[in-house]
Amino acid sequence: MTAIKHALQRDIFTPNDERLLSIVNVCKAGKKKKNCFLCATVTTERPVQVKVVKVKKSDKGDFYKRQIAWALRDLAVVDAKDAIKENPEFDLHFEKIYKWVASSTAEKNAFISCIWKLNQRYLRKKIDFVNVSSQLLEESVPSGENQSVTGGDEEAVDEYQELNAREEQDIEIMMEGCEYAISNAEAFAERLSRELQVLDGANIQSIMASEKQVNILMKLLDEALKEVDQIELKLSSYEEMLQSVKEQMDQISESNHLIHLSNTNNVKLLSEIEFLVNHMDLAKGHIKALQEGDLSSSRGIEACTNAADALLQCMNVALRPGHDMLLAVEQQQQRFSDLRENFARRLASHLNNVFVQQGHDQSSTLAQHSVELTLPNHHPFHRDLLRYAKLMEWLKSTDYRKYEGLTKNYMDYLSRLYEREIKDFFEVAKIKMTGTTKESKKFGLHGSSGKLTGSTSSLNKLSVQSSGNRRSQSSSLLDMGNMSASDLDVADRTKFDKIFEQVLSELEPLCLAEQDFISKFFKLQQHQSMPGTVTEGEDTDGGTLSRQHNAGTPLPVSSEKDMIRQMMIKIFRCIEPELNNLIALGDKIDSFNSLYMLVKMSHHVWTAQNVDPASFLSTTLGNVLVTVKRNFDKCISNQIRQMEEVKISKKSKVGILPFVAEFEEFAGLAESIFKNAERRGDLDKAYTKLIRGVFVNVEKVANESQKTPRDVVMMENFHHIFATLSRLKISCLEAEKKEAKQKYTDHLQSYVIYSLGQPLEKLNHFFEGVEARVAQGIREEEVSYQLAFNKQELRKVIKEYPGKEVKKGLDNLYKKVDKHLCEEENLLQVVWHSMQDEFIRQYKHFEEFA
């Protein structure tokens, strides 16, 4: 144990200026045996600090490390467990109770005794020693003398002292003189014992010889002890004085702490007050602007906007916990609410007056546009209202009910204004399409509403019929407008195309400008998305804009996009019916106008969808495009029905059928209209339907023809179809072009063969019989031996056809062909040339058999 104590003193306590007085080897009670050392130490410097230190052997080596230290003044109780029986267990009560088991009872008692001594000497607070033997505490206390504490302390301190250099040298010399010290330790120890006894005897003799010096020394010690007692008394008085000073310093420290706490609270309170003043104080100028600001001038609008933003910031400030319980804060918030309510009411009233005034001002300009095909410009009105855009955004975020009310009022006023403007605009367009007001009444136009109330007779008069009926239609239109048929077909269609394009060109910027204004003025976001229709719950007549949001609650982004579309539907609710009426009028005037309308409408729909597929303009034009496409399909169906209903004269030759000529006219017109158009696919489908109808009905008429041979009808009409398709070069009808050419060629050949069989009829019958015999297997040289086909019969047949008769027959055949063929197609020379070739071929064929 002494060696361990020495090692601990050297390695742990000496570097920290501490002295190790007592040590005990312990382990914690009731746990796994992990040994450690409890050490009682004092510092070498004053004031002396007494500690109990726990030292533990390191897991990584053989050295010891300081684990924890307790000040002895924190020790409240020492519990030795049993004052009578030997028991190695004991407890130390610091901030909590530590239970220990010493390696031996002796070590435990020595450690507790040292703790008792240190307490008696250095601590004014007395530690309670429980279950400790009184003998253990009295062993080192000789009958009331205070020296025992000091003596015991010094004794404990001097229990082990390190050898100095001279002592080490003497021991080495002594061991060198005893060479057997290493090999025979007992002999060496015996020798040392003898020498020690000699020294003790010499010391005793020396002491006895110096008894006088001892008495003097004892006297000096007694005097020194008295001086020590006096010093201790003075120290005690000093300590009592310092104790009172300490109490006063503690009071001063407590007072300083309270002052510091008060200052801290004042700083925090000042910070809270500054926060409320800085964030909830509205300038007088802003208050005056909100209460009396001029909303009609630009400067007043700017002042009101700044004041409204400042008010919104004050109302939206994030209050800290507890602020809402302050009366001043509640009063200020109520004042802000009153300001907001009053200003919102004043702003809504002013904007409603602006909307009404705009309706009156704009109405006064309608007369200027009544004779021109233009729509009034709303840009000045939009420019003036956009000055209030920021205030509308403020109103939307602060009072959504008033914002919603303004939105509804704007839609009501503007829808009536736009309805007047658009109906007058379409009235002018219809008048320009039909020529004069009187003529417009013939087409069913009455009043400014622009609705079509035409009779069935007008529709029948203007419907597309066969070429004969088209001539009667042209004559009726000539009587109406004193125009030629070509002027009606070309000039009227061109005029209609320009008017229809101008109508769409005027509507498109009007709708886009209004939609852009609504987005900016009412602060509604626009996003690209797929076009949609009005969903269930939307009220297009100006009712609640959406059933799915609560009144007073701002809409999400998707609902704002729907709100723009709903507002546009309400404002421009008359555009779609007016467009449909205009389209119906154009279709009444000429069904071929549907081609122009399909191309123009498709282009404008494509343009609108590129800008915003979900916009009102894109959706409306898309709906109207469906109507135009239906009219176009109806036009195609009517032409096919007219093909099926066509009747030919029984007394005159057929020639080129009317629907074949109409197909040529339709194809030429369509190719000029649909050049580079987006809806080319619709035209190709119509071509396919029409050409099939033409093919079927040409064959039907040819079969029913009595005056003109079937082959002539087929040949002439398919030649005309082939020429038309070759000239127009319609890519989707390449197969039909080849088919038309083939039918033309086949029926030309059939007609030629049929016609040539009549001038030399008997001769043809003779050689046909010869060919039949050869076909039956009779050799050609043996056919002449048959009675009906010998040379005498051939001579008889030839005599019936002398050269004059043949020439006469050919002349009659030429005249007959000329009667069959029409002048329009000019195929006489082609057919006659084919007949000549066929006649020569037959002649050569007869020569071979002859």
TORTORBA-714958 format. One record per residue (C-alpha): x, y, z; residue in one letter. Coordinates in steps of 0.5 Angstrom, whole numbers, plus 500, padded with zeros to 3 digits. Each point is the difference from the previous one (the first is absolute). Last residue first. Example, Ala and Ser with C-alpha at 12.3 -4.5 7.8 and 13.67 -1.06 7.14 Angstrom:
2
527498514S
498493502A
END
This chain:
850
381471207A
502499508F
506505500E
496505495E
495500505F
505502506H
503505495K
493503499Y
498500508Q
507504501R
498505495I
493501503F
503500507E
505506498D
495503497Q
495500506M
505502504S
501506496H
493501500W
500500508V
505505500V
498505495Q
493500503L
502501507L
499507501N
498500508E
495506499E
497498493E
497494502C
500493497L
494496498H
498504493K
508500498D
500493501V
494499495K
503505495K
506496500Y
497493499L
496503495N
506502496D
503493502L
494497497G
500504493K
507498500K
499493500V
494500495E
504504495K
506495501G
495494499P
497496506Y
495495498E
505497495K
505499506I
494495503V
499496493K
507500499R
501497507L
494495499E
504497493Q
506500504K
498495505N
497501507F
493498500A
501494496L
506497504Q
507499496Y
502507501S
501498508V
505494498E
506505498E
499503507E
500494504R
494498504I
501500508G
494504502Q
503506500A
502500493V
492499499R
499506504A
505504497E
496498493V
493502503G
503507502E
503501493F
493499497F
496504505H
505506499N
499500493L
493500501K
500506505E
505504496L
497507501P
497498507Q
506496504G
504507500L
496503505S
501494505Y
507500499I
501508501V
495500506Y
504494504S
507504498Q
497506503L
497497506H
506497502D
505506499T
495504504Y
499495505K
508499501Q
501508500K
495500506A
503495504E
507503499K
497507502K
496496506E
507497502A
503507500E
495503504L
503502506C
506504497S
495504496I
504503494K
495505498L
501499492R
500492500S
494500505L
496504495T
502496494A
499494503F
493502502I
499503493H
502493497H
495497505F
495504498N
501499492E
501492500M
495498505M
494504497V
503498493V
500492502D
493501503R
497502493P
497507500T
492500499K
498495505Q
505501506S
498497506E
506495500N
504507499A
497503506V
502495505K
507499497E
501508501V
496499507N
505495502V
506504498F
498507502V
498497507G
507497501R
503506498I
496504505L
501496506K
508500498T
500507499Y
497501507A
505496504K
505504496D
497507502L
500498507D
507498500G
502506497R
498504507R
506504501E
500503494A
506501495N
495501494K
493498502F
497506497I
503499493S
499493500E
493500503A
498505494L
503495495G
497494503A
493503501F
500502492E
502493498E
495497504F
495505498E
502498493A
499492501V
494502504F
497503494P
501494496L
505501493I
496498494G
493497501V
497500493K
493503500S
493497500K
500496506K
503506504S
504498506I
498500508K
504501505V
498498507E
506496502E
505505498M
496505504Q
501495506R
507500499I
500508500Q
496501506N
504495504S
506504498I
497507502C
497496506K
508498502D
502507499F
494503504N
502495506R
507502499K
498507501V
496498506T
506497503V
504506499L
495504504V
502496506N
507500499G
499508499L
497500507T
505496503T
506504497S
497506502L
499499507F
507497501S
502493502A
504499494P
504507501D
504503494V
501494496N
493498501Q
497507498A
505499493T
497493499W
493503501V
501506495H
503495495H
494495500S
495506500M
503503494K
500493496V
493497502L
497507499M
503500493Y
498493498L
493502504S
499505495N
499495495F
493499502S
498507498D
496506502I
496495505K
507497503D
503507501G
493502504L
501494504A
507502502I
498507502L
495497504N
505495503N
505506501L
494504504E
499494504P
507499502E
502507501I
493502505C
503497506R
506505500F
500502507I
497494503K
505495496I
506505502M
498500507M
499492500Q
507500497R
504504504I
496497506M
503493498D
507503500K
499502507E
497493502S
507497498S
504505504V
496500506P
494504502L
500505505P
495499506T
494505501G
495496497A
502492501N
503497494H
496494497Q
494503497R
504504495S
499507497L
493501503T
495503495G
502504494G
496496495D
506495498T
499497507D
505495501E
498494505G
501495494E
506501496T
500505495V
505497494T
507498500G
506502496P
506496502M
505505505S
504506499Q
500504506H
496507502Q
500503507Q
495505502L
502507503K
493503498F
503505496F
506496497K
496494498S
494504498I
504504496F
503494496D
493497499Q
498507497E
506501496A
499492497L
493501499C
500507496L
506497497P
497494497E
493503498L
503505495E
504495496S
494495501L
495506497V
505502495Q
501493497E
493499499F
499506496I
506498496K
497493498D
493503499F
503505495K
504495497T
494495499R
496506498D
505502494A
501493498V
494496499D
495507500L
505503495D
500494496S
492500500A
500507498S
497505505M
494504500N
499499507G
494497501M
498498493D
507497499L
499496506L
494497497S
504499494S
505497504S
496495504Q
496498493S
507498497R
502497507R
494495498N
502498494G
507499502S
497496506S
498503507Q
503504505V
495503505S
499508499L
492499498K
499495504N
503504506L
496506498S
493495499S
501498507T
500507503S
505504503G
500502507T
507500502L
502504506K
504506499G
497503506S
501507498S
493500496G
498495495H
505495495L
496495497G
504499493F
494504496K
501505506K
508501499S
498502492E
496506503K
506502504T
505499495T
505495497G
499494503T
507499503M
501507502K
493500504I
502494503K
507503503A
496506502V
495496504E
506496503F
503507503F
494502502D
499494504K
507500502I
499507503E
494499504R
502494503E
507503502Y
496505504L
495495503R
506496502S
504505502L
495503505Y
498493503D
507497500M
503506504Y
494500505N
502492501K
508502501T
498506505L
496495504G
505495500E
505505502Y
495502506K
500493502R
507499500Y
502506505D
507500502T
504496494S
495502495K
500507502L
507500500W
501497493E
494505497M
504506503L
506498496K
496499494A
497507501Y
504504495R
498494495L
494503500L
502506496D
504496495R
494495499H
495506498F
505503495P
501493497H
493498499H
500501493N
494500496P
498494495L
501501493T
496499494L
499507499E
493503499V
498499507S
507502503H
499507501Q
493499503A
503496505L
504505503T
495503505S
499493503S
507500502Q
499506504D
494497504H
503493501G
506503503Q
496505504Q
497493503V
506497501F
503506503V
494501505N
502493502N
507501501L
498506505H
495496504S
505494501A
506505502L
495503505R
498494503R
507497500A
503507504F
494499505N
501493501E
508501501R
500506504L
495496505D
504494500S
507504501F
496504506R
498493503Q
507498499Q
503506504Q
495499506Q
502492501E
507502500V
499506505A
496495504L
505495500L
498493500M
502499493D
507501501H
501494505G
504496495P
503504494R
496504495L
501498493A
498506496V
495499495N
496506502M
505505500C
503498494Q
493500497L
499507502L
507502497A
498497493D
493504501A
504506501A
504499494N
495499496T
496506502C
505505499A
501497493E
493500499I
500508502G
506501496R
497497494S
493504501S
493497501S
501496506L
501507504D
502498507G
496501506E
500495505Q
505495497L
504506498A
499503507K
502494503I
507499496H
502507502G
499499507K
505495500A
497493502L
504497506D
499492501M
507498498H
505505503N
496502506V
498492501L
508498499F
502507504E
495497506I
503493500E
507503500S
499505505L
497494504L
506496499K
505505502V
496501506N
500493502N
507500499T
501506505N
496497505S
504493500L
506504500H
498504506I
497493504L
507497499H
503506502N
496500507S
502493500E
507501500S
499506505I
497495505Q
505495499D
506505501M
496502506Q
500492503E
507500498K
502506504V
497497506S
503493499Q
507504499L
499503507M
499493503E
506498496E
504505503Y
498498507S
501493499S
507502497L
501504506K
499494504L
504496496E
506504501I
499500507Q
500493500D
506500496V
504504504E
498496506K
503494496L
506503499A
501502507E
499492501D
505498495L
505505503L
500497506K
500493497M
506502497L
503503506I
499493503N
503496495V
506505500Q
501498507K
499493499E
506500495S
504494503A
493496500M
499501493I
507498498S
499494504Q
494498497I
503502493N
506495501A
495494502G
496501494D
506500496L
502494503V
493497499Q
500502493L
507497499E
497493502R
494501496S
504501494L
504494501R
494496501E
497503494A
506498496F
501493502A
492499499E
501503493A
506495498N
501501492S
499507499I
503502507A
506495499Y
504506498E
500503506C
504506499G
497502494E
493500503M
503505505M
503505495I
493499496E
496502506I
505506502D
499502492Q
492500501E
500503506E
504506497R
496501494A
494500504N
495495502L
493501499E
495501506Q
495496502Y
496501506E
502507500D
493503498V
496495505A
505502506E
499507498E
492500500D
501496507G
504505503G
495506497T
494496503V
503498506S
503507501Q
493502502N
501497507E
494498503G
502493503S
504497494P
496500494V
503495495S
497494502E
493504502E
497499493L
501493500L
498499507Q
494503499S
498494495S
497503493V
492498499N
499507498V
505506499F
497507499D
504505496I
501506504K
500507496K
506504502R
504496496L
508500500Y
502496507R
495496502Q
498498493N
507498498L
500496507K
493496498W
502499493I
507497503C
496495505S
495498494I
506498496F
504496505A
493497502N
499498493K
507497499E
500496506A
493497498T
503497494S
499501492S
495505501A
493500498V
496506498W
494503499K
499507498Y
494504502I
498507496K
502507500E
506497505F
498495505H
506495501L
498493501D
504494504F
501493499E
506496502P
496498507N
504498506E
494499506K
499506505I
499506496A
496497494D
498504494K
506505499A
496505498D
503507498V
495506500V
500506496A
506501496L
500506495D
505504505R
505494498L
500502493A
498494495W
505498495A
499495494I
504495495Q
507502501R
504495496K
505494502Y
505497496F
500493498D
498500493G
494501495K
494498506D
503506504S
500499508K
495504503K
501506505V
494503504K
502506504V
498503506V
502507501K
502505505V
502507498Q
505504504V
500508498P
505499500R
505496495E
502493501T
493497499T
497495504V
499493498T
495494503A
501494494C
494495499L
503494495F
497496495C
498493499N
495497495K
496495504K
494499496K
494503504K
497500507G
505505503A
504504496K
508498501C
505503505V
508500501N
501506505V
504505500I
503506505S
504506500L
501501493L
503507499R
498505494E
504505496D
496497493N
506497498P
502497506T
493497501F
499495494I
507497498D
504501506R
495499506Q
497495496L
506496499A
502501508H
493497502K
501494496I
507499503A
497501507T
494495498M
END
